[in-house]
Amino acid sequence: MEFPSLRYGNALKYDEMKSYKPIDDEAYKNHPVFPRLDEILNFYKMLSFSIFGFLTQGTRAICNIDSYLYSSVQGTIESIKEILKKGRINDAYALLRKYHDSSIINVYSNLYLCDNFSLENFIVEKIDNWLNGDEKLPEYRVMSQYIQKSEKFNELNKIIHKDDRYKEIRNRCNDHTHYNFYQNALFNDNEIYLKNRVEALNNFLHDIEHLFILHLAYIFHLNGHYMMASDYADYMDMGMTPPEGAQYYVAPFVQKVFDNFIKNKRPDLAEIIKSNTEMQLV
């Protein structure tokens, strides 16, 4: 269905067609971004549960601090999905930027603990104070630079930052968050015709997939045990001796996401992750 467009974004209000909304179009309602978001949020839900028992060294926390962070991220992805269903692409990008921030916070806090925890420094005050609400973490730029300069991620960073895709994604998020272009404001109105609305969803799908891959690449590289299947613990709970090497079995939901996202979209990163872990990734 074609309609005339207005200057500044090819937009037209459907005042004469109250029952119709562009988001009712099949191309929008059935866009692959929606099942992809389901895959991502379900992964965080399962990961949150599976790592709960891994104690976070360097803090006074009695459980894994990432468990609750991942369930929070799951909530952000759910919010993104609901907002996109309502046609508020601009607001979804603001939450996508929050998701990016959450990923960097998660990687930074884990890396900082890894760099600073020791028997002589049993409690890493910066992170423990953050957990207790006594100290803020550094701003995004400082955390990002800390990650990029880490020797632990030296090989991984060369692959991740071999092009400008993540800079471009961050810029898109900022453009939508700050209304840097008038077009960004129009993407929050679900009652106007925008000829590039589905194209914007295509971009959003690309952006969230690659931010998800970024997060997984860093976390799996640093905390390979997060990929662990439940087999080892199941045998121990039953009073049985686990098979040799059972601690290196990979949880099926992790392998599935590794296949569907990292191996599919970034085989170069998949090889780096596999070569730097004892976990039995296929």
NULOPA-643259 format. One record per atom (N, C-alpha, C, O, CB): residue in three letters; z, x, y. Coordinates in steps of 0.2 Angstrom, whole numbers, plus 2048, in hexadecimal, padded with zeros to 3 digits. Glycine has a CB too. Example, Ala and Ser with C-alpha at 12.3 -4.5 7.8 and 13.67 -1.06 7.14 Angstrom:
// NULOPA-643259
ALA8278427E4;ALA82783E7EA;ALA8278427F0;ALA82A8477EF;ALA82D8397EA;SER8238407F5;SER8248447FB;SER827840800;SER828843806;SER81D8467FD;
END
This chain:
// NULOPA-643259
MET8008047FA;MET800800800;MET800804806;MET805808807;MET8067FB800;GLU7FB80480A;GLU7FA808810;GLU7FC804816;GLU7FA7FE817;GLU7F380B811;PHE7FF80781B;PHE801804821;PHE7FF809827;PHE80080F826;PHE808802822;PRO7FE80682D;PRO7FD80B833;PRO80380F834;PRO80980C832;PRO7FB807839;SER803814837;SER809818838;SER80A81A840;SER805819844;SER80881F835;LEU81081B842;LEU81281D848;LEU811825849;LEU812828844;LEU81981A84A;ARG81182784F;ARG81182E851;ARG81883084F;ARG81D82C84F;ARG80F82F858;TYR81983784F;TYR82083A84D;TYR822838846;TYR828835845;TYR825838852;GLY81E839841;GLY82183883A;GLY81D833836;GLY81F832831;GLY82883783B;ASN818830839;ASN81482B835;ASN818826832;ASN81882482C;ASN81082F82F;ALA81C823837;ALA82181E834;ALA81F817837;ALA81D81683D;ALA828820836;LEU821812834;LEU82080B836;LEU826806833;LEU82780682D;LEU819808834;LYS829803837;LYS82E7FE835;LYS82B7F8832;LYS8267F6834;LYS8337FC83B;TYR82E7F682D;TYR82B7F0829;TYR82F7E982B;TYR8327E6827;TYR82C7F1821;ASP82F7E8832;ASP8327E2835;ASP82F7DC832;ASP8327D7831;ASP8327E283C;GLU8287DC831;GLU8257D682E;GLU8257D5827;GLU8237D0824;GLU81E7D6830;MET8287DA823;MET8297DA81C;MET8307DB81A;MET8317E1817;MET8247DF819;LYS8357D781B;LYS83C7D881B;LYS83D7DA813;LYS8427DD812;LYS8407D281D;SER83A7D780F;SER83B7D8808;SER8397DE805;SER83B7E07FF;SER8397D2804;TYR8357E2808;TYR8327E8806;TYR8357EE809;TYR8377EE80F;TYR82A7E8807;LYS8377F3804;LYS8397F9807;LYS8357FF803;LYS8337FE7FD;LYS8417FA805;PRO833804806;PRO83080A803;PRO83380C7FD;PRO82F80F7F8;PRO82E80F808;ILE83A80C7FD;ILE83D80F7F7;ILE83C80A7F1;ILE83E80C7EB;ILE8448107F8;ASP8398047F2;ASP8388007EC;ASP8318027E8;ASP8308007E3;ASP8377F97EE;ASP82E8077EB;ASP8288097E8;ASP82980C7E1;ASP82E8107E1;ASP82480E7ED;GLU82580B7DC;GLU82680E7D6;GLU8278167D6;GLU82B8197D3;GLU82180C7D1;ALA8228197DA;ALA8228207DB;ALA8298237DD;ALA82B8297DC;ALA81D8237E0;TYR82C81F7E1;TYR8338217E4;TYR8388207DF;TYR83C8247DD;TYR83581E7EB;LYS8398197DC;LYS83E8177D8;LYS83E81B7D1;LYS84381D7CE;LYS83D8107D6;ASN83881D7CF;ASN8378217C8;ASN8368287C9;ASN83482B7C5;ASN83281D7C4;HIS83882B7CF;HIS8378327D0;HIS83B8367CB;HIS8418347CA;HIS8388347D7;PRO83883B7C9;PRO83C8407C4;PRO8438437C7;PRO8478457C3;PRO8388457C1;VAL8448427CD;VAL84A8457D0;VAL8508427CD;VAL8558457CD;VAL84A8457D8;PHE84F83B7CC;PHE8558377CA;PHE8588397C3;PHE85E83A7C2;PHE8548307CA;PRO85383A7BD;PRO85683C7B7;PRO8588437B7;PRO85C8457B3;PRO85083B7B2;ARG8558477BC;ARG85784E7BC;ARG85E84F7BF;ARG8628537BD;ARG8528527C1;LEU86084A7C4;LEU86684A7C7;LEU86B8487C1;LEU87184B7C1;LEU8678467CD;ASP8698447BD;ASP86E8427B7;ASP86F8487B3;ASP8758497B1;ASP86B83C7B3;GLU86A84C7B2;GLU86B8527AD;GLU8708577B1;GLU8758597AD;GLU8648557AC;ILE86F8587B7;ILE87485C7BB;ILE87B85A7BB;ILE88085E7BA;ILE87185D7C2;LEU87C8547BD;LEU8838517BD;LEU8868517B7;LEU88C8527B6;LEU88384A7C1;ASN88384F7B1;ASN88684F7AB;ASN8878567A8;ASN88C8577A5;ASN88184C7A6;PHE88485B7AA;PHE8858627A9;PHE88C8647AC;PHE8908667A8;PHE8808677AB;TYR88D8627B2;TYR8938647B5;TYR8998607B2;TYR89E8637B2;TYR8928637BD;LYS89885A7B1;LYS89D8567AD;LYS89F85A7A7;LYS8A585A7A6;LYS89B84F7AC;MET89B85C7A3;MET89C85F79C;MET89F86679D;MET8A3868799;MET89685F798;LEU89C86A7A2;LEU89F8707A3;LEU8A68707A6;LEU8AA8747A3;LEU89A8747A8;SER8A786B7AA;SER8AE86A7AD;SER8B38697A7;SER8B986C7A7;SER8AF8657B1;PHE8B18657A2;PHE8B686479C;PHE8B686A798;PHE8BC86C795;PHE8B385E799;SER8B186D796;SER8B1873791;SER8B4879793;SER8B787C78F;SER8AA874790;ILE8B587A79A;ILE8B888079C;ILE8BF87F79E;ILE8C38847A0;ILE8B48847A2;PHE8C287979E;PHE8C88787A1;PHE8CE87C79E;PHE8D287E7A2;PHE8CA87179F;GLY8CD87E798;GLY8D3882795;GLY8D288A796;GLY8D788D794;GLY8D388178D;PHE8CD88C799;PHE8CC89379B;PHE8D18957A1;PHE8CF8927A7;PHE8C589579C;LEU8D68987A0;LEU8DA89A7A6;LEU8D789E7AB;LEU8D38A37A9;LEU8E189E7A3;THR8D789D7B1;THR8D48A17B7;THR8D98A77B9;THR8DE8A67BC;THR8D389D7BD;GLN8D78AD7B7;GLN8DC8B27B8;GLN8DB8B47BF;GLN8D68B37C3;GLN8D98B87B4;GLY8E18B67C2;GLY8E18B87C9;GLY8E48B37CD;GLY8E58B47D3;GLY8DB8BA7CC;THR8E68AD7CB;THR8E98A87CE;THR8EF8A57CB;THR8F08A77C5;THR8E48A27D0;ARG8F38A17CE;ARG8F989E7CB;ARG8F78977C8;ARG8FB8937C5;ARG8FE89D7D0;ALA8F08957C8;ALA8EE88F7C5;ALA8EF88F7BE;ALA8EF8947BA;ALA8E788E7C6;ILE8F18897BB;ILE8F38887B4;ILE8ED8867B0;ILE8ED8857AA;ILE8F98837B3;CYS8E78857B3;CYS8E18837B0;CYS8DB8867B3;CYS8DC88A7B8;CYS8E087B7B0;ASN8D58857B1;ASN8D08887B4;ASN8CE8857BA;ASN8CC87F7BB;ASN8CA8887AF;ILE8CE8897C0;ILE8CD8867C6;ILE8C58837C7;ILE8C487F7CB;ILE8CE88B7CC;ASP8C18867C3;ASP8BA8847C4;ASP8B987D7C1;ASP8B48797C2;ASP8B58897C0;SER8BD87B7BC;SER8BD8747B9;SER8BD86F7BE;SER8B886A7BE;SER8C28737B4;TYR8C186F7C3;TYR8C286A7C8;TYR8BC86A7CD;TYR8BA8657D0;TYR8C886A7CB;LEU8BA8717CE;LEU8B58727D3;LEU8AE86F7D0;LEU8AA86C7D4;LEU8B48797D4;TYR8AD8707C9;TYR8A786D7C6;TYR8A78657C6;TYR8A28627C7;TYR8A68707BF;SER8AD8627C5;SER8AD85B7C5;SER8AC8587CC;SER8A98537CD;SER8B48587C3;SER8AE85C7D1;SER8AC85B7D8;SER8A585B7DA;SER8A28577DD;SER8B085F7DD;VAL8A28607D7;VAL89B8617D8;VAL89785C7D5;VAL8928597D7;VAL8988687D5;GLN89985A7CF;GLN8978547CB;GLN89684E7D0;GLN89284A7D0;GLN89B8527C5;GLY89C84D7D4;GLY89C8477D8;GLY8978487DE;GLY8948437E0;GLY8A38477DB;THR89684E7E0;THR89184F7E5;THR88A84D7E3;THR88684A7E7;THR8918567E8;ILE88984F7DD;ILE88284E7DA;ILE8818467D9;ILE87C8437DA;ILE8818517D3;GLU8868437D7;GLU88683B7D6;GLU8858387DD;GLU8818337DE;GLU88D8397D3;SER88883B7E2;SER8878387E9;SER8808397EB;SER87D8357EE;SER88C83B7EE;ILE87D83F7EA;ILE8768407EC;ILE87283B7E8;ILE86D8387EB;ILE8748477E9;LYS87383A7E2;LYS86F8357DE;LYS86F82E7E1;LYS86A82B7E2;LYS8718357D7;GLU87582C7E3;GLU8768257E6;GLU8738257ED;GLU8708207EF;GLU87D8237E6;ILE87382A7F1;ILE87082A7F7;ILE86982A7F7;ILE8658277FB;ILE8738307FB;LEU86682E7F2;LEU85F82E7F2;LEU85C8277EF;LEU8578257F2;LEU85D8347ED;LYS8608247EB;LYS85E81D7E9;LYS85D8197EF;LYS8598147EF;LYS86381A7E4;LYS86181A7F4;LYS8618157FA;LYS85C8187FF;LYS85B815804;LYS8688157FD;GLY85881D7FD;GLY853820802;GLY855824807;GLY85282580C;GLY84F81A804;ARG85C827807;ARG85E82B80C;ARG85D83280B;ARG862836809;ARG86682980E;ILE85783480B;ILE85683B809;ILE85984080E;ILE85B84580C;ILE84E83C809;ASN85983E814;ASN85C843819;ASN864844817;ASN86684A817;ASN85C840820;ASP86883F816;ASP86F840814;ASP86F84380D;ASP87484780C;ASP872839813;ALA86B842809;ALA86B846802;ALA86A84D803;ALA86D851800;ALA8658447FE;TYR86684F808;TYR86685780A;TYR86C85A80D;TYR86E85F80B;TYR86085880F;ALA870856810;ALA876858813;ALA87B85980D;ALA87F85E80D;ALA879853818;LEU87B855808;LEU87F856802;LEU87C85C7FE;LEU88085F7FB;LEU87F84F7FE;LEU87685D7FE;LEU8738627FA;LEU8758697FD;LEU87786E7FA;LEU86B8627FA;ARG876869804;ARG87986F807;ARG880870805;ARG882876804;ARG87886F80F;LYS88486B804;LYS88B86B802;LYS88B86E7FB;LYS88F8727F9;LYS88E864802;TYR88686B7F7;TYR88686E7F0;TYR8848757F0;TYR8878797EC;TYR88086A7EC;HIS8808777F4;HIS87E87F7F4;HIS8858827F6;HIS8868887F3;HIS8798807FA;ASP8888807FB;ASP88E8837FE;ASP8938837F8;ASP8978897F7;ASP89287F804;SER89487E7F4;SER89987E7EF;SER8978837E9;SER89C8867E6;SER8998777EB;SER8918847E8;SER88F8897E3;SER8908907E5;SER8938947E1;SER8878887E2;ILE88F8917EC;ILE8918987EE;ILE8988997EE;ILE89B89E7ED;ILE88E8997F5;ILE89C8947F0;ILE8A48947F0;ILE8A68967E9;ILE8AA89A7E8;ILE8A788E7F2;ASN8A38927E4;ASN8A58937DD;ASN8A389A7DB;ASN8A789E7D7;ASN8A188E7D9;VAL89D89D7DC;VAL89B8A47DA;VAL8A08A97DE;VAL8A28AE7DA;VAL8948A57DC;TYR8A18A87E4;TYR8A58AD7E8;TYR8AC8AD7E5;TYR8AE8B37E4;TYR8A58AB7EF;SER8AF8A87E4;SER8B68A87E2;SER8B78AB7DB;SER8BB8AF7DA;SER8B98A17E2;ASN8B28AA7D7;ASN8B28AD7D0;ASN8B18B47D1;ASN8B48B87CD;ASN8AD8AA7CC;LEU8AC8B67D5;LEU8AA8BD7D6;LEU8B08C17D9;LEU8B28C77D7;LEU8A48BE7DA;TYR8B38BE7DE;TYR8B98C17E2;TYR8BE8C27DD;TYR8C28C87DD;TYR8BB8BD7E8;LEU8C08BD7D9;LEU8C58BE7D4;LEU8C38C47CF;LEU8C88C87CD;LEU8C68B87D0;CYS8BD8C47CD;CYS8BB8C97C8;CYS8BC8D07CB;CYS8BE8D57C8;CYS8B48C87C6;ASP8BA8D17D1;ASP8BA8D77D5;ASP8C18DA7D6;ASP8C38E07D7;ASP8B68D77DB;ASN8C68D57D7;ASN8CD8D77DA;ASN8D38D67D5;ASN8D88D87D6;ASN8CE8D37E0;PHE8D18D27CF;PHE8D78D17CB;PHE8D88D77C6;PHE8D38DA7C4;PHE8D58CB7C6;SER8DE8D97C5;SER8E08DF7C1;SER8E88DE7BF;SER8EB8D97C2;SER8DF8E67C4;LEU8EA8E27BB;LEU8F18E17B9;LEU8F68E37BF;LEU8FB8E17C0;LEU8F38E67B3;GLU8F38E87C4;GLU8F68E97CA;GLU8F68E47CF;GLU8FA8E47D4;GLU8F48F07CC;ASN8F18E07CF;ASN8EF8DB7D4;ASN8EF8D47D0;ASN8E98D17CF;ASN8E98DC7D8;PHE8F48D27CD;PHE8F48CC7C8;PHE8F28C67CC;PHE8EF8C17C9;PHE8FA8CC7C5;ILE8F48C57D2;ILE8F28BF7D6;ILE8EE8C17DC;ILE8F08C57E0;ILE8F98BB7D8;VAL8E88BF7DC;VAL8E38C07E1;VAL8E48BB7E7;VAL8E38B57E6;VAL8DB8C07DF;GLU8E88BE7EC;GLU8EB8B97F1;GLU8E58B57F5;GLU8E78AF7F6;GLU8EE8BD7F6;LYS8E08B87F6;LYS8DB8B47FA;LYS8D98AE7F6;LYS8D88A87F9;LYS8D48B97FB;ILE8D78AE7F0;ILE8D58A87EC;ILE8DB8A47EB;ILE8DB89E7EB;ILE8D28AA7E5;ASP8E18A77E9;ASP8E78A37E8;ASP8E989F7EE;ASP8EB8997ED;ASP8ED8A77E5;ASN8E98A27F4;ASN8EA89F7FA;ASN8E58997FB;ASN8E78947FE;ASN8EA8A4800;TRP8DF89A7FA;TRP8DA8957FB;TRP8DC88F7F6;TRP8DB8897F8;TRP8D38977F9;LEU8DE8907F0;LEU8E088B7EB;LEU8E68877EE;LEU8E68817ED;LEU8E188E7E5;ASN8EA88A7F1;ASN8F08877F4;ASN8F08847FB;ASN8F48817FD;ASN8F688C7F4;GLY8EA8857FE;GLY8E9882804;GLY8EC88680A;GLY8ED884810;GLY8EB87B805;ASP8ED88D809;ASP8F089180E;ASP8EB896811;ASP8ED899816;ASP8F589580A;GLU8E589680F;GLU8E089A811;GLU8D9898810;GLU8D789580A;GLU8E18A280F;LYS8D4898815;LYS8CE896814;LYS8CA89C811;LYS8CB8A2812;LYS8CA89481B;LEU8C489A80D;LEU8C089F80B;LEU8BB8A1811;LEU8BB89E816;LEU8BB89D805;PRO8B88A7811;PRO8B38A9816;PRO8AE8A4817;PRO8AD89F813;PRO8B08B0814;GLU8AA8A481C;GLU8A48A081E;GLU89F8A1819;GLU89F8A6815;GLU8A28A0825;TYR89A89C818;TYR89589D813;TYR8918A3813;TYR8908A680E;TYR890897814;ARG88F8A6819;ARG88B8AC81A;ARG88F8B2817;ARG88C8B6814;ARG8898AD821;VAL8958B2818;VAL8998B8816;VAL89A8B880E;VAL8998BD80B;VAL8A08B8819;MET89B8B280B;MET89B8B1804;MET8948B3801;MET8948B67FC;MET89D8AA802;SER88F8B0804;SER8888B2801;SER8878B9801;SER8848BB7FC;SER8838AE805;GLN8888BC806;GLN8878C4807;GLN88B8C8802;GLN8898CC7FF;GLN8898C680E;TYR8918C5801;TYR8968C87FC;TYR8938C87F5;TYR8938CD7F1;TYR89D8C57FC;ILE8908C27F3;ILE88D8C17ED;ILE8868C67EC;ILE8858C97E7;ILE88B8BA7EC;GLN8828C67F2;GLN87C8C97F1;GLN87D8D17F1;GLN8798D57EF;GLN8788C87F7;LYS8838D37F4;LYS8848DB7F3;LYS8888DD7ED;LYS8898E37EC;LYS8888DC7FA;SER88A8D87E9;SER88E8DA7E3;SER88A8DE7DE;SER8848DC7DC;SER8908D47E0;GLU88D8E37DC;GLU8898E77D7;GLU8898E47D0;GLU8858E57CC;GLU88D8EE7D6;LYS88E8DF7CF;LYS88E8DB7C9;LYS8878D77C8;LYS8858D57C3;LYS8948D77C8;PHE8858D57CE;PHE87F8D17CE;PHE8798D47D0;PHE8748D17D2;PHE8808CB7D3;ASN8798DB7D0;ASN8738DF7D3;ASN86D8DD7D0;ASN8688DC7D4;ASN8758E67D2;GLU86C8DD7C9;GLU8668DB7C6;GLU8648D47C7;GLU85E8D27C8;GLU8668DD7BF;LEU8698D07C7;LEU8688C97C8;LEU8658C77CF;LEU8618C37D0;LEU86E8C57C6;ASN8688CA7D4;ASN8668C97DB;ASN85F8CB7DC;ASN85C8C87E0;ASN86B8CC7DF;LYS85D8D07D9;LYS8568D27DA;LYS8518CD7D8;LYS84C8CC7DB;LYS8558D97D6;ILE8538C97D3;ILE84E8C47D0;ILE84F8BE7D4;ILE84A8BB7D6;ILE8508C27C9;ILE8568BC7D6;ILE8578B67DA;ILE8548B67E1;ILE8518B17E3;ILE85E8B57DA;HIS8548BC7E4;HIS8528BD7EB;HIS84B8C07EB;HIS84A8C47F0;HIS8578C07EF;LYS8478C07E6;LYS8418C37E6;LYS83C8BF7EB;LYS8368C27ED;LYS83E8C47DF;ASP83D8B97ED;ASP8398B57F1;ASP83E8B27F6;ASP8448B37F6;ASP8348B07EE;ASP83B8AD7FA;ASP83F8AA7FF;ASP8418A37FE;ASP84389F802;ASP83B8AA806;ARG8418A17F7;ARG84289A7F5;ARG8488977F8;ARG8498927FA;ARG8418997EE;TYR84E89C7F7;TYR8548997F8;TYR856899800;TYR859895802;TYR85A89D7F5;LYS85289D803;LYS85389D80B;LYS84F89780D;LYS851893812;LYS84F8A380E;GLU84989580A;GLU84688F80C;GLU84A88980A;GLU84A88480E;GLU83F88F809;ILE84D889805;ILE851883803;ILE857882808;ILE85887C80A;ILE8548847FC;ARG85A887809;ARG86088780E;ARG85D885815;ARG860881818;ARG86388E80F;ASN857887817;ASN85488581D;ASN85387D81D;ASN85487A822;ASN84E88981F;ARG85087B818;ARG84F874817;ARG855870818;ARG85586B81B;ARG84B872811;CYS85A872814;CYS86186E815;CYS86386E81C;CYS86686981E;CYS866872810;ASN86387481F;ASN865874826;ASN86187082B;ASN86486D82F;ASN86587B829;ASP85A87082A;ASP85686C82E;ASP85886482D;ASP858861832;ASP84F86C82C;HIS85A862827;HIS85C85B826;HIS86385A829;HIS86485582C;HIS85B85981F;THR86785E828;THR86E85E82A;THR86F85D832;THR872859834;THR873863828;HIS86B861835;HIS86B86283C;HIS86685E840;HIS86585F846;HIS86B86983E;TYR86285A83C;TYR85C857840;TYR85885C844;TYR85685A84A;TYR85F851844;ASN856861841;ASN852866844;ASN84B864846;ASN84886784B;ASN85286D840;PHE84985F842;PHE84285C844;PHE843854844;PHE847852840;PHE83D85E83F;TYR840851848;TYR840849848;TYR83F846841;TYR842841840;TYR83B84784D;GLN83A84983E;GLN838847837;GLN83E846833;GLN83F84282E;GLN83384B834;ASN84384B833;ASN84984B82F;ASN84D845830;ASN85084282B;ASN84D851831;ALA84D842836;ALA85183C838;ALA84E836834;ALA851831832;ALA85183B83F;LEU847836834;LEU843830831;LEU84583082A;LEU84482A827;LEU83C831833;PHE846835827;PHE84783581F;PHE84E83281D;PHE84F831818;PHE84783C81D;ASN852830822;ASN85882C821;ASN857824822;ASN85B820821;ASN85D82E825;ASP851822824;ASP84F81B825;ASP84B81981F;ASP84581B81E;ASP84C81A82C;ASN84E81481B;ASN84A812815;ASN84680C816;ASN844809812;ASN84F811810;GLU84580A81D;GLU84180481E;GLU83B806822;GLU837801825;GLU8457FF822;ILE83980C822;ILE83380E825;ILE82E811820;ILE83081481B;ILE83481382B;TYR828811822;TYR82381481D;TYR82281B81F;TYR82181D825;TYR81C81081E;LEU82382081B;LEU82282781C;LEU81D829816;LEU81E829811;LEU82882B81C;LYS81782B818;LYS81282D814;LYS81483380F;LYS81283480A;LYS80C82F817;ASN819837811;ASN81C83D80E;ASN82383C80B;ASN826841809;ASN81B843812;ARG82583680A;ARG82B834807;ARG82C837800;ARG83183A7FE;ARG82D82D807;VAL8278367FC;VAL8278387F5;VAL8278407F5;VAL82A8437F0;VAL8228357F0;GLU8238427F9;GLU82284A7FA;GLU82984D7FB;GLU82B8527F9;GLU81D84C7FF;ALA82D849800;ALA83384C801;ALA83884C7FB;ALA83C8507FA;ALA836847807;LEU8378477F7;LEU83B8467F0;LEU83984C7EC;LEU83D84F7E8;LEU83A8407ED;ASN83284E7EC;ASN8308537E8;ASN83385A7EA;ASN83685E7E6;ASN8288547E8;ASN83485B7F1;ASN8378617F4;ASN83F8617F2;ASN8418667F0;ASN8368617FB;PHE84285B7F2;PHE84985A7F0;PHE84A85C7E9;PHE84F8607E7;PHE84B8537F2;LEU84685A7E5;LEU84685C7DE;LEU8468637DD;LEU84A8667D9;LEU8418587D9;HIS8418667E0;HIS84086D7DF;HIS8468717E2;HIS8498767DE;HIS83A8707E3;ASP84986F7E7;ASP84F8727EA;ASP8558717E6;ASP8598767E5;ASP85086F7F1;ILE85686C7E4;ILE85D86B7E0;ILE85C86E7D9;ILE8618717D6;ILE85E8637DF;GLU85686E7D6;GLU8558727D0;GLU8578797D1;GLU85A87D7CD;GLU84E8717CD;HIS85487C7D6;HIS8558837D7;HIS85C8857D9;HIS85E88B7D8;HIS8508867DC;LEU85F8817DD;LEU8668827DF;LEU86B8827D8;LEU86F8867D8;LEU86987D7E4;PHE86987D7D4;PHE86D87D7CE;PHE86C8837CA;PHE8708867C7;PHE86A8777CA;ILE8658857C9;ILE86488C7C6;ILE8688927C9;ILE86A8967C5;ILE85C88D7C6;LEU8688927CF;LEU86B8977D3;LEU8738977D1;LEU87589D7CF;LEU86B8967DA;HIS8768927D1;HIS87D8917CF;HIS87E8937C7;HIS8838977C6;HIS87F88A7D0;LEU87A8917C3;LEU87B8927BC;LEU87A89A7BB;LEU87D89D7B7;LEU87688E7B8;ALA87589D7BE;ALA8738A47BD;ALA8798A87BE;ALA87B8AC7BB;ALA86D8A67C1;TYR87C8A77C4;TYR8828AB7C6;TYR8888AA7C2;TYR88B8AF7BF;TYR8848A97CD;ILE8898A37C0;ILE88F8A27BC;ILE88F8A47B5;ILE8938A77B2;ILE89189A7BD;PHE8898A37B2;PHE8888A57AB;PHE8888AD7AB;PHE88A8B07A6;PHE8818A27A8;HIS8858B07B0;HIS8858B77B0;HIS88C8BA7B0;HIS88E8BF7AD;HIS8818BA7B6;LEU8908B77B4;LEU8978BA7B6;LEU89C8B77B0;LEU8A08BB7AE;LEU8998B77BD;ASN89C8B17AE;ASN8A08AE7AA;ASN89C8AB7A4;ASN89C8A57A3;ASN8A48A87AD;GLY89A8B079F;GLY8968AE79A;GLY89A8A9795;GLY8978A5792;GLY8948B4796;HIS8A18AA795;HIS8A58A6790;HIS8A589E792;HIS8A789A78E;HIS8AC8A8790;TYR8A289D798;TYR8A289679B;TYR89C892796;TYR89C88C796;TYR8A08957A2;MET898896793;MET89389378F;MET895891788;MET89288E784;MET88D89878E;MET89C893786;MET89E89377F;MET89E88C77D;MET8A1887780;MET8A589677F;ALA89C88B776;ALA89D885773;ALA8A4884770;ALA8A8888771;ALA89888576C;SER8A687E76E;SER8AC87C76C;SER8AE87E765;SER8B487E763;SER8AD87576D;ASP8A9881761;ASP8AA88375A;ASP8B0887759;ASP8B4886754;ASP8A4886758;TYR8B188C75D;TYR8B689175C;TYR8BD88E75C;TYR8C188E758;TYR8B6897761;ALA8BE88A762;ALA8C4886763;ALA8C588175E;ALA8CB88075B;ALA8C488376A;ASP8C087E75B;ASP8C0878756;ASP8C387B750;ASP8C787874D;ASP8BA875755;TYR8C088174E;TYR8C3884748;TYR8CA886748;TYR8CE885744;TYR8BF88A746;MET8CC88974E;MET8D388B74F;MET8D888574F;MET8DD88574C;MET8D488F755;ASP8D687F752;ASP8DA879752;ASP8DB87674B;ASP8E087374A;ASP8D6874757;MET8D6877747;MET8D7875740;MET8DA87A73B;MET8DB879735;MET8D087373D;GLY8DC87F73E;GLY8E088473A;GLY8DB888736;GLY8DD88B731;GLY8E5881736;MET8D5889737;MET8D088C734;MET8CD892737;MET8CE89373D;MET8CA887732;THR8CB897733;THR8C889D736;THR8C189C739;THR8BD89A735;THR8C88A3731;PRO8C089D73F;PRO8B989C742;PRO8B48A173F;PRO8B68A673D;PRO8B989D74A;PRO8AE89F73E;PRO8A98A373C;PRO8A88A9740;PRO8AA8A9746;PRO8A28A073B;GLU8A68AF73E;GLU8A58B5742;GLU8A08B4747;GLU89B8B1746;GLU8A38BB73D;GLY8A28B574D;GLY89E8B5753;GLY89E8AE756;GLY89A8AC75A;GLY8978B6751;ALA8A28A9754;ALA8A28A2756;ALA8A48A275D;ALA8A289D761;ALA8A789E752;GLN8A78A7760;GLN8A98A7767;GLN8A38A876C;GLN8A38A7772;GLN8AE8AC769;TYR89D8AA768;TYR8978AB76C;TYR8928A576C;TYR88D8A576E;TYR8948B176A;TYR8948A0768;TYR89089A767;TYR88F89776E;TYR894896772;TYR893895762;VAL889894770;VAL888891776;VAL88888A775;VAL886887771;VAL881893779;ALA88C88677A;ALA88C87F77A;ALA88587C77A;ALA88187E77E;ALA89187C77F;PRO884877776;PRO87D874776;PRO87B87177D;PRO87587277F;PRO87D86E771;PHE88086E781;PHE87E86C788;PHE87C87278C;PHE878871791;PHE88486878B;VAL87F87878B;VAL87D87D78F;VAL87688078D;VAL872881792;VAL88388378E;GLN875880787;GLN86F883785;GLN86987E787;GLN864880789;GLN86E88377D;LYS86A878787;LYS865873789;LYS864874791;LYS85E874793;LYS86886C788;VAL869875795;VAL86887679C;VAL86487C79D;VAL86087D7A1;VAL86E8757A0;PHE866881799;PHE86388879A;PHE85C888798;PHE85888B79C;PHE86788D795;ASP85A884793;ASP853883791;ASP84F87F797;ASP84A881799;ASP85287F78B;ASN852879799;ASN84E87479D;ASN84E8777A4;ASN8498757A8;ASN85286E79D;PHE85287B7A6;PHE85287D7AD;PHE8508847AE;PHE84B8867B1;PHE85987C7B1;ILE8558897AB;ILE8548907AD;ILE84E8937A9;ILE84A8967AC;ILE85A8947AB;LYS84D8917A2;LYS84889479F;LYS8418917A1;LYS83C8947A1;LYS849893797;ASN84188B7A3;ASN83B8877A5;ASN8398897AC;ASN83388A7AD;ASN83D87F7A5;LYS83E8897B0;LYS83C88B7B7;LYS83C8927B9;LYS8388947BD;LYS8418877BC;ARG8418967B6;ARG84289D7B8;ARG8438A17B2;ARG8498A37B1;ARG84889E7BD;PRO83E8A27AE;PRO83F8A67A8;PRO8418AD7A9;PRO8448B07A5;PRO8388A67A4;ASP83F8B07AF;ASP8428B67B1;ASP8498B77B2;ASP84C8BC7B0;ASP83F8B87B8;LEU84C8B17B5;LEU8548B17B5;LEU8578B07AE;LEU85C8B37AC;LEU8568AC7BA;ALA8538AC7AA;ALA8568AB7A3;ALA8568B179F;ALA85B8B279B;ALA8518A679F;GLU8518B67A0;GLU8528BC79C;GLU8578C179F;GLU85B8C479B;GLU84B8C079D;ILE8598C17A5;ILE85E8C47A8;ILE8658C27A5;ILE8698C67A3;ILE85E8C47B0;ILE8668BB7A5;ILE86C8B87A3;ILE86D8BA79B;ILE8738BC79A;ILE86C8B17A4;LYS8688B9797;LYS8688BA790;LYS86A8C278F;LYS86E8C378A;LYS8628B878D;SER8678C6793;SER8688CD791;SER86F8D0794;SER8718D6792;SER8638D1795;ASN8738CC797;ASN8798CE79A;ASN87F8CA797;ASN8848CA79B;ASN8798CD7A2;THR87E8C7792;THR8838C378F;THR8838C4787;THR87E8C5784;THR8838BB790;GLU8898C3784;GLU88A8C377D;GLU8898BC77A;GLU8898BB774;GLU8908C677B;MET8898B777E;MET8888B077C;MET8818B0779;MET87C8B377B;MET8898AB782;GLN8818AB774;GLN87B8AB770;GLN8768A6773;GLN8748A076F;GLN87D8A9768;LEU8748A7779;LEU86E8A377C;LEU8688A4778;LEU8668AA776;LEU86E8A5783;VAL86489F777;VAL85E89F774;VAL8588A0779;VAL8528A1777;VAL85C89976F;
END
